[in-house]
Amino acid sequence: MLLNAEQFDFDISHDYDVVIVGSGAVGLTMATRLIKQGHKVLVLEAGPEKPSSESQKNFENAEVLGQELPGLHLGRFRNLGGTTAFWGGQLVPFSKQVFKKREWVTEKYWPISYHEIETYFIKAFEILGMPNVIINDDEIWNHLKITPPPTTDTIQPIFTRWAPEPNLAIHFRTEILNNPNLLVLTNAQVAGFDIEKGQIVSIKINFKKNNCKNLKTNIVVLACGTVEISRLLLLNDIKNNSTPWSQNKWIGKCFMD
């Protein structure tokens, strides 16, 4: 079901297994996977069903410390489907090169290997309605009967795939409207969390005219984009330094376009 948050009754008890913040690529994909496994899921989307200039104004006052970050204002959208509403649908699986250790990076590097994530490529294509896609580029070159250009240390020729429906709000429309285990609330701006003994026990949701509601929950997934996730974690940490992430020095740092 799709509902404006202002029509939702926050004053009664709800029994959702998982609450997901954000209805973009990660949020909607996770929600639809969970409901297929029998879980009851609530998705909170800060923006409206369709993109609007009013909703986008929330990004205009965003500020960054350090070097300029154009992505702080560009490429972020508050609406059902998130940035997928503006995405062309191009799909580029990770290259093995991405996961190689860099000698000049001493503190942090990928905590997972290429082979661990490779097993999910086919599943991702299936979720996007592409069960018969050819994963191996060599097969495509053979099919085209063309010799591929040489690979060098700096250039790696690749084929990319394209999702038939890039907007996941449209792709998952049937599940959003008809599945009884899924409720998506639009205009539900998450403003922080209530934390007890290191656990999130409720989510604070802001409405117009400074009206705020609390939603009790057991499991919360933040799927609202890296910048917004960092903002939420830092906002709550300012008020409560006993949060589970309070000692993580990397939150809100090392962004680049």
Buried (B, 14 or more C-beta within 10 A) or exposed (E): EBEEBEEBEBEEEBEBBBBBBBBBBBBBBBBBEBBEEEBBBBBBBBBBBEBEEEBBEBBEEEEBEEEEBEBBEEBBBBBBBBBBBEBEBEBEBEEEEEBEEEEEEEEEEBEEEBEEBBEEBBEBBEBBEBEEBEEEBEEEBEEEEEEBEEEEEEEEEEBEBEBEBBBBBBBBBEBBEEBEBBBBBBBBBBBBBBBEEEEBBBBBBBBEEEEEBBBBBEEBBBBBBEBBBBBBBEBBBEEEEEBEEBEEEEBBEEBEE
